[in-house]
């Protein structure tokens, strides 16, 4: 009976370190599009760790620009640091629409940044083939050209979760 109070105290000392992830306050994908110098679609060709030492977190990948929607991007590489929170998830062979103010040959997204949208479905061999109005790239191009909003059935936040970015919170439900 007297050990009932000692056990929780001992567990507190033995338990591992806890970590909480806080969503950074960064612009939404639509805001990133509006302020971007370059908007383009790229395909990730390769991916590797820069340093093979234990605990290394910096990742680099070779990219190929597939379509330019705005600006004149010269990026050939994407590099970022993996972390425990808000990590970027890109797949080799995947297609992504990037919106950035950066210049140069190395694209460096930051943790939680809402600047990359997975548009791989636009390039999937599906039957029947998608018409232009059914693709993400079509809607991104329209938004850039004249501010045409994305249709309701095109859920940008859901697409953002595919790259591991922090999605915007949905509006509160009306009761």
DRENTOR-684794 format. One record per residue: residue number from 0; residue in three letters; x, y, z of N, C-alpha, C in turn. Coordinates in nm, 4 decimals, decimal comma. Last residue first. Example, Ala and Ser with C-alpha at 12.3 -4.5 7.8 and 13.67 -1.06 7.14 Angstrom:
BEGIN
SITE   k   r      nxx      nyy      nzz     caxx     cayy     cazz      cxx      cyy      czz
SITE   1 SER   1,2850  -0,2250   0,7080   1,3670  -0,1060   0,7140   1,2900   0,0030   0,7870
SITE   0 ALA   1,3190  -0,5690   0,7800   1,2300  -0,4500   0,7800   1,3200  -0,3300   0,7800
REM end
This chain:
BEGIN
SITE   k   r      nxx      nyy      nzz     caxx     cayy     cazz      cxx      cyy      czz
SITE 174 UNK  -2,2899   2,4832  -3,5608  -2,3807   2,3925  -3,4881  -2,5181   2,4481  -3,4827
SITE 173 UNK  -2,0359   2,4678  -3,7984  -2,1487   2,5435  -3,7436  -2,2437   2,4450  -3,6779
SITE 172 UNK  -1,6937   2,3967  -3,7441  -1,8277   2,3534  -3,7860  -1,9337   2,4401  -3,7213
SITE 171 UNK  -1,4217   2,6059  -3,8425  -1,5034   2,5430  -3,7391  -1,6410   2,5073  -3,7933
SITE 170 UNK  -1,2207   2,5069  -4,1276  -1,3017   2,6059  -4,0564  -1,3877   2,5362  -3,9518
SITE 169 UNK  -0,9202   2,3099  -4,0704  -1,0483   2,3335  -4,1364  -1,1269   2,4392  -4,0601
SITE 168 UNK  -0,5842   2,4352  -4,0732  -0,6962   2,3796  -3,9991  -0,8257   2,4063  -4,0733
SITE 167 UNK  -0,3549   2,3437  -4,3265  -0,4308   2,4481  -4,2594  -0,5476   2,3822  -4,1872
SITE 166 UNK  -0,1028   2,0901  -4,2661  -0,2198   2,1436  -4,3357  -0,2835   2,2569  -4,2567
SITE 165 UNK   0,2392   2,0811  -4,2827   0,1310   2,1054  -4,1891   0,0115   2,1600  -4,2651
SITE 164 UNK   0,3561   1,8228  -4,5089   0,3500   1,9595  -4,4583   0,2350   1,9735  -4,3607
SITE 163 UNK   0,3589   1,5783  -4,6279   0,3975   1,5854  -4,4877   0,3957   1,7248  -4,4310
SITE 162 UNK   0,2582   1,5477  -4,8722   0,3998   1,5859  -4,8675   0,4477   1,6024  -4,7238
SITE 161 UNK  -0,0024   1,4890  -4,8144   0,0744   1,3886  -4,8878   0,2225   1,4236  -4,8936
SITE 160 UNK  -0,1123   1,7129  -4,7075  -0,0746   1,6073  -4,6134   0,0078   1,4993  -4,6825
SITE 159 UNK  -0,1795   1,8590  -4,9335  -0,0616   1,8999  -4,8567  -0,0179   1,7901  -4,7606
SITE 158 UNK  -0,4191   1,7437  -5,0119  -0,3007   1,7208  -5,0940  -0,1731   1,7555  -5,0181
SITE 157 UNK  -0,5800   1,8521  -4,8121  -0,5635   1,7072  -4,8186  -0,4402   1,6728  -4,9022
SITE 156 UNK  -0,5683   2,1225  -4,8806  -0,5124   2,0775  -4,7525  -0,4900   1,9271  -4,7511
SITE 155 UNK  -0,7042   2,1308  -5,1264  -0,5607   2,1614  -5,1208  -0,4989   2,1069  -4,9926
SITE 154 UNK  -0,9377   1,9576  -5,2737  -0,9002   1,9871  -5,1358  -0,7479   2,0054  -5,1255
SITE 153 UNK  -1,1606   2,0132  -5,4958  -1,0149   2,0050  -5,4971  -0,9656   2,0514  -5,3609
SITE 152 UNK  -1,4245   2,0701  -5,4566  -1,3872   1,9286  -5,4543  -1,2363   1,9078  -5,4693
SITE 151 UNK  -1,4362   2,3475  -5,4910  -1,4500   2,2897  -5,3561  -1,4029   2,1456  -5,3499
SITE 150 UNK  -1,1782   2,4698  -5,7142  -1,3132   2,4189  -5,6875  -1,3180   2,3530  -5,5497
SITE 149 UNK  -0,9748   2,7536  -5,6388  -0,9826   2,6097  -5,6598  -1,1264   2,5649  -5,6351
SITE 148 UNK  -1,0453   3,0700  -5,8014  -1,0297   2,9833  -5,6840  -1,0354   2,8354  -5,7226
SITE 147 UNK  -0,8527   3,2599  -6,0179  -0,9658   3,1675  -6,0121  -0,9479   3,0739  -5,8931
SITE 146 UNK  -0,6508   3,4420  -6,0632  -0,7040   3,4311  -5,9273  -0,8244   3,3396  -5,9143
SITE 145 UNK  -0,5428   3,4332  -6,3176  -0,6457   3,5338  -6,2885  -0,7105   3,5205  -6,1509
SITE 144 UNK  -0,3010   3,2745  -6,3160  -0,3358   3,3632  -6,4268  -0,4329   3,4728  -6,3842
SITE 143 UNK  -0,2997   3,1229  -6,0821  -0,1896   3,2155  -6,1091  -0,2276   3,3191  -6,2149
SITE 142 UNK  -0,5327   2,9754  -6,1186  -0,5191   3,0607  -6,0000  -0,4100   3,1656  -6,0239
SITE 141 UNK  -0,4683   2,8345  -6,3504  -0,5797   2,9311  -6,3511  -0,5700   3,0274  -6,2340
SITE 140 UNK  -0,2588   2,6732  -6,2492  -0,2328   2,7686  -6,3580  -0,3425   2,8749  -6,3648
SITE 139 UNK  -0,4012   2,5204  -6,0626  -0,2912   2,6062  -6,0163  -0,2625   2,7128  -6,1222
SITE 138 UNK  -0,5743   2,3841  -6,2359  -0,6295   2,4784  -6,1380  -0,5224   2,5710  -6,0806
SITE 137 UNK  -0,3916   2,2306  -6,3858  -0,4873   2,3190  -6,4532  -0,5376   2,4255  -6,3562
SITE 136 UNK  -0,2726   2,0784  -6,1844  -0,1924   2,1763  -6,2577  -0,2817   2,2770  -6,3296
SITE 135 UNK  -0,4736   1,9032  -6,1045  -0,4266   2,0068  -6,0122  -0,3540   2,1166  -6,0879
SITE 134 UNK  -0,7341   1,8247  -6,3410  -0,5977   1,8146  -6,2888  -0,5640   1,9309  -6,1966
SITE 133 UNK  -0,9707   1,8462  -6,4716  -0,9661   1,7530  -6,3588  -0,8279   1,7448  -6,2951
SITE 132 UNK  -0,9517   1,9992  -6,6949  -1,0245   2,0553  -6,5811  -1,0225   1,9675  -6,4579
SITE 131 UNK  -0,8240   1,8183  -6,8793  -0,7509   1,9291  -6,8155  -0,8208   1,9862  -6,6925
SITE 130 UNK  -0,9229   1,4798  -6,7900  -0,9350   1,5971  -6,8763  -0,8636   1,7120  -6,8061
SITE 129 UNK  -0,7476   1,1762  -6,7373  -0,8054   1,2995  -6,6826  -0,8130   1,4064  -6,7908
SITE 128 UNK  -0,8440   0,8683  -6,8927  -0,7470   0,9754  -6,8689  -0,8179   1,0997  -6,8184
SITE 127 UNK  -1,0424   0,6223  -6,7127  -1,0113   0,7045  -6,8295  -0,9115   0,8139  -6,7921
SITE 126 UNK  -0,7280   0,5177  -6,6254  -0,8303   0,5008  -6,7282  -0,9627   0,5304  -6,6619
SITE 125 UNK  -0,4054   0,6604  -6,5690  -0,5364   0,6164  -6,5224  -0,6306   0,6028  -6,6409
SITE 124 UNK  -0,1067   0,7000  -6,4890  -0,1700   0,6362  -6,6042  -0,3026   0,5791  -6,5580
SITE 123 UNK  -0,0526   1,0173  -6,3386  -0,0771   0,8738  -6,3260  -0,1426   0,8211  -6,4533
SITE 122 UNK  -0,0263   1,2855  -6,3320   0,0618   1,2147  -6,4239   0,0424   1,0632  -6,4194
SITE 121 UNK  -0,1963   1,3755  -6,1403  -0,2094   1,4354  -6,2738  -0,1283   1,3584  -6,3778
SITE 120 UNK  -0,1047   1,2539  -5,9125  -0,2261   1,1996  -5,9745  -0,2462   1,2555  -6,1147
SITE 119 UNK   0,1075   1,4171  -5,8321   0,1347   1,2898  -5,8980   0,0141   1,2297  -5,9661
SITE 118 UNK   0,1255   1,6507  -5,7008   0,0387   1,6486  -5,8191   0,0603   1,5204  -5,8992
SITE 117 UNK   0,1589   1,7777  -5,3903   0,1744   1,6520  -5,4622   0,0747   1,6508  -5,5783
SITE 116 UNK   0,3018   2,0900  -5,3474   0,1762   2,0178  -5,3591   0,2012   1,8919  -5,4405
SITE 115 UNK   0,4823   2,3029  -5,1420   0,4860   2,1926  -5,2378   0,3575   2,1130  -5,2310
SITE 114 UNK   0,4645   2,4911  -4,9448   0,5051   2,5370  -5,0771   0,5117   2,4263  -5,1811
SITE 113 UNK   0,4287   2,5374  -4,6604   0,3221   2,4913  -4,7489   0,3511   2,5323  -4,8926
SITE 112 UNK   0,6654   2,4226  -4,4283   0,6324   2,5206  -4,5320   0,5304   2,4607  -4,6283
SITE 111 UNK   0,7557   2,2462  -4,2390   0,6170   2,2898  -4,2318   0,5748   2,3877  -4,3388
SITE 110 UNK   1,0867   2,3468  -4,2740   0,9922   2,2638  -4,1992   0,8532   2,3266  -4,1979
SITE 109 UNK   1,1554   2,4668  -4,6089   1,1741   2,4661  -4,4641   1,0629   2,3864  -4,3984
SITE 108 UNK   1,3242   2,3766  -4,9158   1,2021   2,3985  -4,8377   1,2323   2,3931  -4,6883
SITE 107 UNK   1,5351   2,4753  -5,1313   1,5488   2,4399  -4,9901   1,4198   2,4699  -4,9140
SITE 106 UNK   1,6755   2,3983  -5,4380   1,5495   2,4345  -5,3733   1,5567   2,3850  -5,2290
SITE 105 UNK   1,9492   2,5061  -5,6072   1,9092   2,4183  -5,4967   1,7832   2,4740  -5,4307
SITE 104 UNK   2,0041   2,6989  -5,7930   1,9881   2,5624  -5,8428   1,9433   2,4649  -5,7348
SITE 103 UNK   1,8270   3,0152  -5,7733   1,9452   2,9306  -5,7714   1,9154   2,7923  -5,8245
SITE 102 UNK   1,5812   3,1465  -5,5438   1,6466   3,1408  -5,6745   1,7669   3,0491  -5,6618
SITE 101 UNK   1,2596   3,1534  -5,3744   1,4028   3,1250  -5,3846   1,4516   3,1319  -5,5289
SITE 100 UNK   0,9967   3,1626  -5,3520   1,0603   3,2930  -5,3748   1,2105   3,2747  -5,3965
SITE  99 UNK   0,7845   2,9046  -5,4921   0,8951   2,9534  -5,4101   0,9404   3,0937  -5,4500
SITE  98 UNK   0,6042   2,6197  -5,5252   0,5888   2,7654  -5,5309   0,6946   2,8237  -5,4382
SITE  97 UNK   0,5774   2,3162  -5,7047   0,6482   2,3974  -5,6056   0,6234   2,5453  -5,6319
SITE  96 UNK   0,4174   2,0250  -5,7414   0,4073   2,1644  -5,7850   0,4675   2,2491  -5,6739
SITE  95 UNK   0,5614   1,7080  -5,8137   0,5244   1,8088  -5,7143   0,5185   1,9468  -5,7790
SITE  94 UNK   0,5653   1,3581  -5,8565   0,5551   1,4896  -5,9204   0,5009   1,5896  -5,8194
SITE  93 UNK   0,7929   1,0835  -5,7850   0,6737   1,1650  -5,7623   0,6826   1,2993  -5,8326
SITE  92 UNK   1,0319   0,9580  -5,8036   0,9371   0,9329  -5,9117   0,8104   1,0159  -5,8994
SITE  91 UNK   1,0590   0,9313  -5,4595   1,1315   0,9261  -5,5862   1,0321   0,8841  -5,6944
SITE  90 UNK   0,8520   1,1378  -5,2607   0,8804   1,0040  -5,3124   0,9576   1,0136  -5,4438
SITE  89 UNK   0,8794   1,3309  -4,9668   0,8765   1,3276  -5,1127   0,9176   1,1880  -5,1569
SITE  88 UNK   0,7877   1,4881  -4,6910   0,7866   1,3523  -4,7439   0,7721   1,3609  -4,8957
SITE  87 UNK   0,9196   1,6800  -4,4338   0,8789   1,6770  -4,5730   0,8893   1,5336  -4,6223
SITE  86 UNK   0,7984   1,7028  -4,0991   0,8972   1,6616  -4,1971   0,8368   1,6559  -4,3370
SITE  85 UNK   0,6777   1,7955  -3,8657   0,6600   1,8675  -3,9908   0,7577   1,8284  -4,0990
SITE  84 UNK   0,9202   1,6725  -3,6426   0,7924   1,7407  -3,6626   0,7897   1,8079  -3,7988
SITE  83 UNK   1,1695   1,5647  -3,6476   1,0635   1,4856  -3,5870   0,9259   1,5441  -3,6134
SITE  82 UNK   1,3233   1,6163  -3,9710   1,3080   1,6376  -3,8280   1,1974   1,5495  -3,7750
SITE  81 UNK   1,5541   1,6617  -4,2364   1,4442   1,5877  -4,1760   1,4417   1,6158  -4,0269
SITE  80 UNK   1,6295   1,9327  -4,4338   1,6689   1,8604  -4,3135   1,5460   1,7934  -4,2542
SITE  79 UNK   1,6745   1,9310  -4,7919   1,6087   1,9721  -4,6686   1,6586   1,8877  -4,5531
SITE  78 UNK   1,6916   2,0062  -5,1358   1,7632   1,9642  -5,0145   1,6891   2,0159  -4,8927
SITE  77 UNK   1,6863   1,9409  -5,4793   1,6065   1,9799  -5,3634   1,6792   1,9255  -5,2408
SITE  76 UNK   1,8209   2,0537  -5,7903   1,8347   1,9777  -5,6665   1,7364   2,0298  -5,5630
SITE  75 UNK   1,7864   2,2249  -5,9880   1,8232   2,0895  -6,0298   1,8277   1,9953  -5,9100
SITE  74 UNK   1,6227   2,5243  -6,0804   1,6516   2,4249  -5,9773   1,6822   2,2887  -6,0392
SITE  73 UNK   1,5575   2,7473  -6,2162   1,6791   2,6778  -6,2606   1,7155   2,5646  -6,1639
SITE  72 UNK   1,2520   2,9009  -6,3264   1,3284   2,8244  -6,2277   1,4467   2,7518  -6,2911
SITE  71 UNK   1,1240   3,1609  -6,4089   1,2235   3,0855  -6,4846   1,3095   3,0052  -6,3870
SITE  70 UNK   0,7672   3,2276  -6,3766   0,9092   3,2520  -6,3548   0,9981   3,1705  -6,4466
SITE  69 UNK   0,5247   2,9701  -6,3754   0,5570   3,1099  -6,3473   0,7077   3,1213  -6,3255
SITE  68 UNK   0,5112   2,7129  -6,4624   0,3860   2,7875  -6,4586   0,4097   2,9361  -6,4343
SITE  67 UNK   0,6805   2,4643  -6,6331   0,6957   2,5938  -6,5665   0,5633   2,6685  -6,5773
SITE  66 UNK   0,7298   2,1185  -6,5923   0,6455   2,2252  -6,6471   0,6658   2,3523  -6,5655
SITE  65 UNK   0,9432   1,9700  -6,5029   0,8545   1,9113  -6,6024   0,7704   2,0189  -6,6708
SITE  64 UNK   1,2678   1,9590  -6,3898   1,1526   2,0464  -6,4108   1,0724   1,9920  -6,5277
SITE  63 UNK   1,3902   1,7144  -6,1824   1,3773   1,7518  -6,3228   1,2531   1,8392  -6,3351
SITE  62 UNK   1,6248   1,6739  -5,9109   1,4919   1,6984  -5,9660   1,5008   1,7373  -6,1134
SITE  61 UNK   1,7833   1,4824  -5,6617   1,7938   1,5423  -5,7943   1,6531   1,5578  -5,8503
SITE  60 UNK   1,8040   1,5553  -5,3123   1,7497   1,4814  -5,4250   1,7680   1,5575  -5,5550
SITE  59 UNK   1,9099   1,5096  -4,9765   1,9220   1,5811  -5,1032   1,8669   1,4922  -5,2146
SITE  58 UNK   1,8858   1,5682  -4,6272   1,8501   1,4862  -4,7421   1,8644   1,5713  -4,8680
SITE  57 UNK   2,0143   1,5544  -4,3033   2,0053   1,6324  -4,4261   1,9894   1,5399  -4,5468
SITE  56 UNK   2,0521   1,4107  -4,0726   1,9147   1,4415  -4,1117   1,9040   1,5157  -4,2440
SITE  55 UNK   2,2232   1,1682  -3,8788   2,2250   1,2680  -3,9864   2,0832   1,2888  -4,0377
SITE  54 UNK   2,2249   0,9626  -3,7003   2,1601   1,0861  -3,6580   2,1608   1,1952  -3,7639
SITE  53 UNK   2,5307   0,8332  -3,8096   2,4093   0,8115  -3,7316   2,3532   0,9455  -3,6840
SITE  52 UNK   2,6380   0,9408  -4,1355   2,6603   0,9229  -3,9918   2,5265   0,9050  -3,9207
SITE  51 UNK   2,6165   1,0018  -4,3986   2,5698   0,8692  -4,3572   2,5926   0,8415  -4,2082
SITE  50 UNK   2,4942   1,2926  -4,5354   2,5920   1,2388  -4,4418   2,5383   1,1051  -4,3916
SITE  49 UNK   2,2860   1,3133  -4,7164   2,4132   1,3803  -4,7456   2,5243   1,3202  -4,6612
SITE  48 UNK   2,0817   1,0531  -4,8366   2,1317   1,1268  -4,7207   2,2643   1,1909  -4,7592
SITE  47 UNK   1,8899   1,0915  -5,1408   1,9931   1,0282  -5,0577   2,0235   1,1157  -4,9369
SITE  46 UNK   1,7104   1,0388  -5,4405   1,7073   1,0887  -5,3034   1,8145   1,0165  -5,2230
SITE  45 UNK   1,5955   1,1255  -5,7730   1,6753   1,0469  -5,6782   1,6689   1,1132  -5,5417
SITE  44 UNK   1,3916   1,2657  -5,9068   1,4634   1,1580  -5,9752   1,5425   1,0684  -5,8807
SITE  43 UNK   1,0859   1,4116  -5,8868   1,2004   1,3747  -5,8036   1,2668   1,2509  -5,8636
SITE  42 UNK   0,9756   1,6561  -6,1082   0,9747   1,5131  -6,0773   1,1009   1,4844  -5,9974
SITE  41 UNK   0,7905   1,9621  -6,0745   0,9138   1,8849  -6,0894   0,8886   1,7394  -6,0553
SITE  40 UNK   0,6401   2,2524  -6,1873   0,6184   2,1122  -6,1530   0,7507   2,0411  -6,1749
SITE  39 UNK   0,6484   2,5852  -6,0460   0,6826   2,4854  -6,1467   0,6509   2,3459  -6,0947
SITE  38 UNK   0,6901   2,9172  -5,9963   0,5953   2,8081  -5,9722   0,6198   2,7081  -6,0842
SITE  37 UNK   0,8736   3,1789  -5,8541   0,8747   3,0642  -5,9448   0,7678   2,9645  -5,9007
SITE  36 UNK   0,8018   3,3676  -5,6749   0,8737   3,4116  -5,7944   0,8689   3,3031  -5,9020
SITE  35 UNK   0,4956   3,3816  -5,4875   0,6104   3,3081  -5,5418   0,6700   3,3754  -5,6647
SITE  34 UNK   0,2642   3,4838  -5,3819   0,3877   3,5597  -5,3594   0,5116   3,4960  -5,4227
SITE  33 UNK   0,0636   3,3019  -5,4556   0,0486   3,4444  -5,4868   0,1797   3,5215  -5,4764
SITE  32 UNK   0,1535   3,0586  -5,3498   0,1387   3,0768  -5,4944   0,1386   3,2243  -5,5316
SITE  31 UNK   0,1331   3,1111  -5,0764   0,2658   3,0841  -5,1337   0,2617   3,1052  -5,2850
SITE  30 UNK  -0,1437   3,1280  -5,0584  -0,0626   3,2471  -5,0310   0,0785   3,2312  -5,0876
SITE  29 UNK  -0,2066   2,8606  -5,1181  -0,2591   2,9686  -5,2031  -0,1778   3,0975  -5,1834
SITE  28 UNK  -0,0839   2,7315  -4,9030  -0,0341   2,7085  -5,0389  -0,0822   2,8189  -5,1332
SITE  27 UNK  -0,0440   2,9732  -4,6334  -0,1081   2,8588  -4,6975  -0,0500   2,8418  -4,8384
SITE  26 UNK   0,2455   3,0709  -4,4355   0,1390   3,0970  -4,5323   0,0813   2,9675  -4,5903
SITE  25 UNK   0,2810   2,9508  -4,0948   0,3347   2,9804  -4,2268   0,2201   3,0023  -4,3243
SITE  24 UNK   0,3413   2,8925  -3,7927   0,2458   2,9808  -3,8595   0,3078   3,0264  -3,9907
SITE  23 UNK   0,3932   2,5460  -3,7207   0,4442   2,6807  -3,7445   0,3382   2,7642  -3,8155
SITE  22 UNK   0,2544   2,3486  -3,4738   0,2413   2,3900  -3,6128   0,2984   2,5296  -3,6304
SITE  21 UNK   0,4612   2,1712  -3,2624   0,3784   2,2907  -3,2742   0,3748   2,3305  -3,4211
SITE  20 UNK   0,4865   1,8688  -3,1004   0,5054   1,9391  -3,2269   0,4085   2,0555  -3,2331
SITE  19 UNK   0,6590   1,7682  -2,8097   0,5353   1,8132  -2,8723   0,5694   1,8880  -3,0002
SITE  18 UNK   0,8055   1,4963  -2,6517   0,8246   1,6079  -2,7431   0,6908   1,6422  -2,8058
SITE  17 UNK   0,9551   1,3509  -2,3634   0,8375   1,3778  -2,4460   0,8655   1,4980  -2,5348
SITE  16 UNK   1,1930   1,1067  -2,2832   1,1662   1,2478  -2,3068   1,0448   1,2629  -2,3984
SITE  15 UNK   1,0771   0,8185  -2,0936   1,1551   0,8898  -2,1952   1,1120   1,0345  -2,2091
SITE  14 UNK   1,0694   0,7420  -1,7406   1,0034   0,7641  -1,8699   1,0927   0,8443  -1,9636
SITE  13 UNK   1,1962   0,7527  -1,4956   1,2388   0,6516  -1,5909   1,1840   0,6788  -1,7308
SITE  12 UNK   1,0671   0,9492  -1,3496   1,2110   0,9609  -1,3710   1,2610   0,8662  -1,4798
SITE  11 UNK   0,8065   0,8555  -1,3483   0,8329   0,9885  -1,4033   0,9818   1,0071  -1,4326
SITE  10 UNK   0,8300   0,6175  -1,2091   0,8013   0,6140  -1,3527   0,8301   0,7485  -1,4190
SITE   9 UNK   0,8620   0,7146  -0,9482   0,9724   0,6455  -1,0143   0,9520   0,6409  -1,1656
SITE   8 UNK   0,6039   0,8162  -0,9102   0,7191   0,9063  -0,9017   0,8393   0,8430  -0,9711
SITE   7 UNK   0,4415   0,5884  -0,9275   0,4288   0,6961  -1,0274   0,5474   0,7924  -1,0267
SITE   6 UNK   0,5528   0,4390  -0,6953   0,5607   0,3904  -0,8338   0,5432   0,5020  -0,9368
SITE   5 UNK   0,4832   0,5669  -0,4571   0,6225   0,5700  -0,5010   0,6339   0,5319  -0,6489
SITE   4 UNK   0,2216   0,5140  -0,4040   0,2575   0,6526  -0,4349   0,4002   0,6642  -0,4888
SITE   3 UNK   0,2262   0,2419  -0,3472   0,1335   0,2905  -0,4488   0,1696   0,4336  -0,4906
SITE   2 UNK   0,3706   0,1625  -0,1319   0,4423   0,1754  -0,2587   0,3541   0,2298  -0,3711
SITE   1 UNK   0,1957   0,1231   0,0782   0,2790   0,2424   0,0849   0,3561   0,2648  -0,0456
SITE   0 UNK   0,0816  -0,1184   0,0000   0,0000   0,0000   0,0000   0,0866   0,1257   0,0000
REM end
